[in-house]
Amino acid sequence: MRIIIVGAGKVGVALTQQLSAEHQVTVIDEHAQLIDNIINVYDVMGVCGNGASYGVQKEAETDKADLLIATTSSDEINILACLVAKKLGVEHTIARIRNPDYEVQLRFMREELGLTMSINPEKAAAREIARVLRFPTAMKLESFSKGRLELVEYRLPANSTLHGMRLSDLYKTVRVRVLICAVARGKETIIPSGDFQLQAGDKIYLTSAPQQLEMFFRQLGVFRNRASSVMIVGASKICYYLASQLIEMGMSVKIIDQSEARCVQMSERLPKALVIVGDGTDSELLIEEGIEQTDAFVAITGIDEANILMSMSAARLSGDCCKVVAKINRRSLMDLVSTEHMIDSVVSAASVTTELIVQYVRAMESASGAKIKTLHRLVDGAVEALEFGVTEDVPFIGVPLKDLKLKSGILLAGIVRRNGRIVIPSGNDVLELGDDVIVVTTDTTLQDIHDIMQ
């Protein structure tokens, strides 16, 4: 597939890295140095110029492209670049749009300007944080089949009762139906079998119904109830979207920011939130504002280092009883925090945006890709969890799973029946017409449920 990426910033580079291996990619940016950097690292074409210019897009051969993705820092340029591409005959266009004022116009933009997808990075990041605060035990939470089945990312602590346990013995110990479908151990990614032994420090990915996941973590003695009080540092766009969602979910929200002007603006837009002018790095202020009684702390200022330090301080002041989330954009810092287990959960607006766009690209790669109902990427993109519908043309309906010859690196992680019943697959279970089935795989080119067979 031929893809044009307008903008060689963080998102543009991340997209180039993930898409250039399988697609023909051309990158457009006004800065020659950025173009030189990207073509020296990746096997892509580069064009220097304004991505919203008809002449520049013609030079990049946009008229021969299947998809144009506009990710510059300017919403207006992104919209115009998509409009020009549409006039040149590009069927699919994606724009990164960050201004909340454009929210009400998105339907018009899609219909009249030809946008097939628009992404608000701050809103997407806020949604991810809100999901984690709904289930604070998890580092990350993804949903399938309209929330009937969930996938949770969790790191086994040093004193975990699961250390040394074989997966085949898991149900006998906890008496709850969950499936560990992937494990990240150091730099290794494993789709485990029954004889796999868990170790402290493993990052595990579990699937089951929400109630079963809650029971599982209660059995381990590590379950945290849904956050009811949240302290947010940084009155940013993400803060507005996040606080709006949390207030709608019935949570009490306290916002701290050093800028009086931002605080005034936030209090006007969110009258149900308590907004405080102050320094979130000040331990005395956090104690004064009740960090010890707060269920969750979210650091989302524009400075990664400050977010890390505030999050670590909040965890210490609360006695590690507070769910801590930090926004970190720099990849090196994200890797450091994750490796050293410094913070409960980390979110990056750029990473969330990249993931959403890659999901869209995967779904449109072929005609059969339309059968992918949901797609989530795990372990930094090394593993994919895909939801497929079981249709009449699936030849192995009714065949016990133990008799299926699946490709290596593929695991059936969950089945949702038409009546909503959740099945954690065992060898004797079968697929039925109308099921939703979740497939976890290290094959990031999987297009169709038929492709899981050898």
C-alpha positions as CSV (number, residue, x, y, z in Angstrom):
1,M,0.0,0.0,0.0
2,R,1.2,3.5,-0.8
3,I,1.1,5.9,2.2
4,I,1.9,9.6,2.4
5,I,2.8,11.0,5.8
6,V,2.6,14.8,6.2
7,G,4.7,15.9,9.2
8,A,8.0,14.4,10.4
9,G,7.5,15.1,14.1
10,K,7.2,12.5,16.9
11,V,4.0,11.0,15.5
12,G,5.2,11.1,11.9
13,V,8.5,9.4,12.8
14,A,6.7,6.7,14.9
15,L,4.3,6.0,12.0
16,T,7.2,5.9,9.5
17,Q,9.0,3.3,11.7
18,Q,5.9,1.1,12.0
19,L,4.6,1.4,8.5
20,S,7.7,1.5,6.3
21,A,8.6,-2.2,6.7
22,E,5.4,-3.3,4.9
23,H,4.3,-0.3,2.9
24,Q,5.7,2.2,0.4
25,V,5.9,5.4,2.4
26,T,6.6,9.0,1.4
27,V,7.2,11.6,4.1
28,I,6.5,15.4,3.5
29,D,7.9,18.1,5.8
30,E,8.9,21.7,5.5
31,H,12.2,21.2,7.3
32,A,14.9,19.7,5.2
33,Q,16.9,18.4,8.2
34,L,13.9,16.3,9.4
35,I,13.5,14.8,5.9
36,D,17.2,14.0,5.7
37,N,17.1,12.4,9.2
38,I,14.1,10.2,8.3
39,I,15.3,9.0,4.9
40,N,18.7,8.1,6.3
41,V,17.1,5.8,8.9
42,Y,14.1,4.3,7.1
43,D,13.6,3.0,3.6
44,V,11.2,5.8,2.6
45,M,10.9,8.7,0.1
46,G,11.1,12.2,1.4
47,V,9.8,15.5,-0.1
48,C,10.6,18.9,1.5
49,G,7.8,21.4,1.4
50,N,4.4,22.4,2.6
51,G,2.2,19.2,2.8
52,A,-0.9,21.3,2.1
53,S,0.5,22.5,-1.2
54,Y,-1.0,21.0,-4.4
55,G,2.5,21.2,-6.1
56,V,4.3,19.5,-3.2
57,Q,1.7,16.7,-3.1
58,K,2.0,16.2,-6.8
59,E,5.8,15.9,-6.4
60,A,5.2,13.3,-3.7
61,E,2.8,11.4,-6.2
62,T,-0.1,11.7,-3.7
63,D,-2.4,10.9,-6.6
64,K,-1.1,7.4,-6.6
65,A,-1.4,6.9,-2.9
66,D,-4.0,4.8,-1.0
67,L,-3.8,6.8,2.2
68,L,-2.6,10.2,3.4
69,I,-1.9,10.9,7.1
70,A,-1.5,14.5,8.2
71,T,0.2,14.8,11.6
72,T,1.8,18.3,11.6
73,S,1.4,20.6,14.6
74,S,-1.2,22.7,12.7
75,D,-4.8,21.5,12.6
76,E,-5.5,23.8,9.6
77,I,-2.6,22.4,7.6
78,N,-3.7,18.9,8.4
79,I,-7.2,19.5,7.3
80,L,-6.1,21.3,4.1
81,A,-3.6,18.6,3.3
82,C,-6.4,16.0,3.5
83,L,-8.6,18.2,1.3
84,V,-5.9,18.5,-1.4
85,A,-5.3,14.7,-1.2
86,K,-9.0,14.0,-1.6
87,K,-9.1,16.2,-4.7
88,L,-6.1,14.3,-6.1
89,G,-8.1,11.1,-5.7
90,V,-6.8,9.6,-2.4
91,E,-9.6,7.5,-1.0
92,H,-8.5,7.5,2.7
93,T,-7.3,10.5,4.6
94,I,-6.5,10.9,8.3
95,A,-5.9,14.2,10.1
96,R,-4.6,14.9,13.6
97,I,-6.9,17.6,15.0
98,R,-6.2,19.0,18.5
99,N,-8.3,22.1,18.9
100,P,-11.4,21.4,21.0
101,D,-13.3,24.1,19.1
102,Y,-13.2,21.9,16.0
103,E,-15.0,19.1,17.8
104,V,-18.5,20.3,16.7
105,Q,-17.3,20.6,13.1
106,L,-15.9,17.1,12.8
107,R,-19.0,15.6,11.1
108,F,-19.0,18.4,8.5
109,M,-15.3,17.9,8.0
110,R,-15.6,14.2,7.4
111,E,-18.5,14.6,4.9
112,E,-17.6,17.8,3.1
113,L,-13.8,17.7,3.3
114,G,-13.4,14.0,2.8
115,L,-11.8,13.1,6.1
116,T,-12.2,9.4,6.7
117,M,-10.7,9.7,10.3
118,S,-9.7,12.4,12.6
119,I,-7.8,11.9,15.8
120,N,-7.5,14.2,18.8
121,P,-4.3,13.1,20.7
122,E,-5.2,14.7,24.0
123,K,-8.7,13.3,24.0
124,A,-7.4,9.8,23.1
125,A,-4.8,9.9,25.9
126,A,-7.5,11.1,28.3
127,R,-9.7,8.1,27.4
128,E,-6.8,5.7,28.0
129,I,-6.1,7.3,31.5
130,A,-9.8,7.1,32.4
131,R,-10.0,3.4,31.5
132,V,-7.0,2.7,33.8
133,L,-8.6,4.7,36.7
134,R,-11.8,2.6,36.3
135,F,-9.6,-0.5,36.9
136,P,-6.6,0.8,38.8
137,T,-5.0,-2.7,39.3
138,A,-4.1,-2.7,35.7
139,M,-1.2,-0.9,34.0
140,K,-3.3,-0.7,30.9
141,L,-6.8,-1.9,29.9
142,E,-8.3,-2.7,26.5
143,S,-11.8,-3.9,25.6
144,F,-13.3,-6.3,23.1
145,S,-16.9,-7.1,22.0
146,K,-18.3,-3.8,23.4
147,G,-16.7,-4.2,26.8
148,R,-17.9,-7.8,27.4
149,L,-14.3,-9.1,27.5
150,E,-11.3,-7.1,28.6
151,L,-7.5,-7.4,28.3
152,V,-5.4,-6.2,31.2
153,E,-1.7,-5.5,31.4
154,Y,-0.2,-6.2,34.8
155,R,3.3,-6.6,36.2
156,L,4.0,-9.4,38.7
157,P,5.6,-7.8,41.9
158,A,8.6,-9.3,43.6
159,N,6.4,-11.0,46.3
160,S,3.8,-12.3,43.9
161,T,2.1,-15.6,44.8
162,L,2.2,-16.4,41.1
163,H,6.0,-16.5,41.0
164,G,7.2,-19.9,39.8
165,M,3.6,-21.1,39.0
166,R,2.9,-23.0,35.8
167,L,0.0,-21.7,33.8
168,S,-1.6,-25.1,33.8
169,D,-1.9,-24.8,37.6
170,L,-3.3,-21.3,37.6
171,Y,-7.0,-22.3,37.8
172,K,-6.4,-24.8,40.6
173,T,-4.8,-22.0,42.7
174,V,-7.1,-19.0,42.1
175,R,-10.3,-20.8,41.0
176,V,-11.1,-18.0,38.5
177,R,-11.3,-18.4,34.7
178,V,-8.7,-16.0,33.2
179,L,-6.3,-16.6,30.4
180,I,-2.7,-15.3,30.3
181,C,-2.3,-14.8,26.6
182,A,1.1,-13.0,26.4
183,V,4.1,-12.4,28.6
184,A,6.9,-9.8,28.3
185,R,10.0,-10.8,30.1
186,G,12.9,-8.4,29.6
187,K,13.3,-8.0,25.9
188,E,11.6,-11.4,25.2
189,T,7.9,-11.7,24.2
190,I,6.2,-15.0,24.7
191,I,2.8,-16.5,23.7
192,P,2.8,-19.0,26.6
193,S,1.7,-22.6,26.7
194,G,0.4,-24.5,29.8
195,D,3.9,-25.5,31.0
196,F,5.1,-21.9,31.0
197,Q,6.3,-20.7,34.5
198,L,5.7,-17.2,35.6
199,Q,8.4,-15.1,37.3
200,A,8.3,-11.9,39.4
201,G,8.8,-8.9,37.1
202,D,7.0,-10.5,34.2
203,K,4.5,-8.2,32.4
204,I,1.5,-10.4,31.8
205,Y,-1.6,-9.8,29.6
206,L,-4.8,-11.4,30.9
207,T,-8.2,-11.8,29.2
208,S,-11.6,-12.5,30.8
209,A,-14.9,-10.9,31.6
210,P,-14.6,-7.7,33.8
211,Q,-16.1,-9.5,36.8
212,Q,-13.7,-12.4,36.5
213,L,-10.7,-10.2,36.3
214,E,-11.8,-8.4,39.4
215,M,-12.2,-11.8,41.2
216,F,-8.8,-12.9,40.0
217,F,-7.0,-9.8,41.4
218,R,-9.0,-10.0,44.6
219,Q,-7.8,-13.6,45.1
220,L,-4.2,-12.4,44.6
221,G,-4.9,-9.7,47.3
222,V,-3.8,-6.8,44.9
223,F,-7.2,-5.6,43.7
224,R,-7.8,-1.8,43.9
225,N,-11.4,-0.5,43.7
226,R,-12.3,2.0,41.0
227,A,-10.9,5.5,41.9
228,S,-13.5,7.8,43.4
229,S,-11.2,10.8,44.0
230,V,-8.5,11.9,41.6
231,M,-5.9,14.6,41.8
232,I,-4.6,16.0,38.5
233,V,-1.5,18.2,38.1
234,G,-1.4,20.2,34.9
235,A,-4.4,22.2,33.6
236,S,-3.8,21.2,30.0
237,K,-6.1,20.0,27.1
238,I,-5.7,16.4,28.3
239,C,-6.7,17.6,31.8
240,Y,-10.0,19.1,30.4
241,Y,-10.9,15.9,28.5
242,L,-9.9,13.7,31.4
243,A,-11.6,15.6,34.1
244,S,-14.8,15.8,32.0
245,Q,-14.9,12.0,31.7
246,L,-14.1,11.4,35.4
247,I,-16.8,13.8,36.6
248,E,-19.2,12.1,34.3
249,M,-18.2,8.8,35.9
250,G,-19.1,10.2,39.3
251,M,-15.5,10.8,40.5
252,S,-14.5,13.9,42.5
253,V,-11.7,15.8,40.7
254,K,-9.1,18.2,42.1
255,I,-6.8,20.1,39.6
256,I,-3.5,21.8,40.4
257,D,-1.6,24.1,38.1
258,Q,0.9,26.9,38.6
259,S,-0.7,29.2,36.1
260,E,-3.6,31.3,37.6
261,A,-4.9,32.1,34.1
262,R,-5.1,28.4,33.2
263,C,-6.8,27.6,36.5
264,V,-9.4,30.3,36.0
265,Q,-10.1,29.0,32.5
266,M,-10.4,25.4,33.7
267,S,-12.7,26.3,36.6
268,E,-15.0,28.1,34.2
269,R,-15.1,25.1,31.9
270,L,-15.4,22.6,34.7
271,P,-17.4,24.1,37.5
272,K,-17.8,20.7,39.3
273,A,-14.0,20.3,39.7
274,L,-11.9,21.9,42.5
275,V,-9.1,23.9,40.8
276,I,-6.1,25.1,42.9
277,V,-3.3,27.4,41.9
278,G,-0.1,25.8,43.2
279,D,3.1,23.8,42.4
280,G,2.4,20.1,42.0
281,T,6.1,19.3,42.8
282,D,5.6,20.7,46.3
283,S,5.1,17.8,48.7
284,E,3.6,20.0,51.4
285,L,0.9,21.2,49.0
286,L,0.1,17.6,48.0
287,I,-0.2,16.6,51.7
288,E,-2.3,19.7,52.4
289,E,-4.6,18.8,49.5
290,G,-5.1,15.3,50.8
291,I,-2.8,13.1,48.7
292,E,-2.9,10.5,51.5
293,Q,-6.7,10.1,51.1
294,T,-6.7,10.3,47.3
295,D,-7.4,7.2,45.2
296,A,-5.5,8.3,42.1
297,F,-2.8,10.9,41.1
298,V,-2.3,11.9,37.4
299,A,0.7,14.1,36.3
300,I,0.1,15.5,32.8
301,T,2.2,18.7,32.7
302,G,4.2,19.4,29.5
303,I,7.5,18.4,31.2
304,D,8.2,14.7,31.3
305,E,10.8,14.9,34.1
306,A,8.4,16.9,36.3
307,N,5.6,14.3,35.7
308,I,8.0,11.5,36.7
309,L,9.2,13.2,39.9
310,M,5.7,14.2,40.9
311,S,4.3,10.7,40.4
312,M,7.1,9.1,42.4
313,S,6.5,11.7,45.2
314,A,2.8,11.1,45.2
315,A,3.3,7.3,45.4
316,R,5.6,7.8,48.4
317,L,3.4,10.3,50.2
318,S,0.4,8.0,49.9
319,G,2.2,4.9,51.0
320,D,1.8,3.4,47.6
321,C,-2.0,3.3,48.2
322,C,-2.7,5.8,45.4
323,K,-2.9,4.8,41.7
324,V,-0.3,6.9,39.9
325,V,-0.4,7.8,36.2
326,A,2.1,10.0,34.3
327,K,2.2,11.4,30.8
328,I,5.6,10.8,29.3
329,N,6.3,11.6,25.6
330,R,10.0,10.8,25.3
331,R,10.6,7.2,24.4
332,S,13.8,6.9,26.3
333,L,12.2,8.1,29.5
334,M,9.2,5.8,29.0
335,D,11.5,2.8,28.6
336,L,13.4,3.8,31.8
337,V,10.3,4.2,33.9
338,S,8.9,0.9,32.6
339,T,12.1,-1.1,33.1
340,E,12.6,0.3,36.6
341,H,8.9,-0.1,37.6
342,M,9.0,3.5,38.8
343,I,5.3,4.4,38.1
344,D,2.1,2.4,37.9
345,S,0.9,3.5,34.5
346,V,2.5,5.6,31.7
347,V,0.6,7.3,28.9
348,S,1.9,9.1,25.8
349,A,-0.4,11.2,23.5
350,A,1.9,10.6,20.6
351,S,2.0,6.8,21.2
352,V,-1.8,6.6,21.5
353,T,-2.3,8.6,18.3
354,T,0.2,6.3,16.5
355,E,-1.5,3.2,17.7
356,L,-5.0,4.4,16.5
357,I,-3.6,5.2,13.1
358,V,-1.8,1.9,12.7
359,Q,-5.0,0.1,13.7
360,Y,-6.8,1.9,10.9
361,V,-4.1,1.0,8.4
362,R,-4.2,-2.7,9.5
363,A,-8.0,-2.8,9.0
364,M,-7.8,-1.3,5.5
365,E,-4.8,-3.4,4.2
366,S,-7.1,-5.8,2.4
367,A,-10.7,-6.4,1.7
368,S,-10.7,-9.2,4.3
369,G,-9.3,-6.7,6.8
370,A,-12.9,-5.4,7.2
371,K,-13.5,-8.6,9.3
372,I,-11.2,-7.2,12.0
373,K,-13.7,-5.8,14.5
374,T,-11.2,-4.6,17.1
375,L,-7.4,-4.5,17.1
376,H,-5.0,-3.7,20.0
377,R,-1.3,-3.7,19.9
378,L,0.6,-5.0,23.0
379,V,4.3,-5.1,24.1
380,D,5.3,-2.1,22.1
381,G,3.7,-3.5,18.9
382,A,5.3,-6.9,19.1
383,V,2.0,-8.6,19.7
384,E,-1.5,-7.9,18.4
385,A,-4.9,-8.9,19.9
386,L,-7.5,-9.0,17.2
387,E,-11.3,-9.6,17.4
388,F,-12.9,-11.5,14.5
389,G,-16.5,-12.4,13.9
390,V,-17.2,-16.1,13.1
391,T,-19.1,-16.1,9.9
392,E,-20.6,-19.0,7.8
393,D,-17.5,-19.3,5.6
394,V,-15.3,-20.3,8.6
395,P,-14.5,-24.0,7.9
396,F,-13.6,-25.0,11.5
397,I,-16.9,-24.1,13.1
398,G,-17.8,-26.9,15.6
399,V,-14.3,-28.4,15.6
400,P,-12.8,-28.8,19.1
401,L,-10.0,-26.3,19.5
402,K,-7.6,-29.1,20.5
403,D,-8.0,-30.5,17.0
404,L,-7.1,-27.2,15.2
405,K,-3.6,-26.9,13.8
406,L,-2.9,-23.3,14.6
407,K,0.1,-21.4,13.3
408,S,3.0,-20.9,15.7
409,G,2.7,-17.8,17.8
410,I,-1.1,-17.7,17.8
411,L,-3.4,-18.2,20.8
412,L,-7.2,-18.0,21.0
413,A,-7.6,-15.8,24.1
414,G,-11.4,-15.5,24.4
415,I,-14.8,-16.3,22.8
416,V,-17.9,-14.2,23.2
417,R,-21.1,-16.1,22.3
418,R,-24.0,-14.4,20.6
419,N,-25.9,-14.4,23.9
420,G,-23.0,-12.5,25.5
421,R,-21.6,-15.5,27.4
422,I,-17.8,-15.4,27.8
423,V,-15.8,-18.5,27.1
424,I,-12.2,-18.7,28.2
425,P,-11.1,-21.3,25.6
426,S,-10.0,-24.8,26.5
427,G,-9.2,-27.7,24.2
428,N,-12.8,-29.1,24.2
429,D,-14.5,-25.7,23.3
430,V,-15.6,-25.0,19.8
431,L,-16.3,-21.9,17.7
432,E,-20.0,-21.3,16.9
433,L,-21.6,-19.2,14.2
434,G,-21.9,-15.5,15.4
435,D,-19.2,-15.8,18.0
436,D,-16.6,-13.0,18.5
437,V,-13.2,-14.6,18.9
438,I,-10.1,-12.8,20.3
439,V,-6.8,-13.9,18.7
440,V,-3.5,-13.0,20.2
441,T,-0.5,-13.3,17.9
442,T,3.1,-12.3,17.2
443,D,2.2,-12.2,13.5
444,T,1.4,-8.5,13.0
445,T,0.2,-9.1,9.4
446,L,-2.8,-11.3,10.3
447,Q,-5.8,-10.2,8.2
448,D,-8.5,-12.8,8.6
449,I,-9.6,-15.5,11.0
450,H,-8.9,-18.1,8.2
451,D,-5.2,-17.1,8.5
452,I,-4.8,-18.6,12.0
453,M,-4.5,-22.1,10.5
454,Q,-1.3,-23.8,9.3
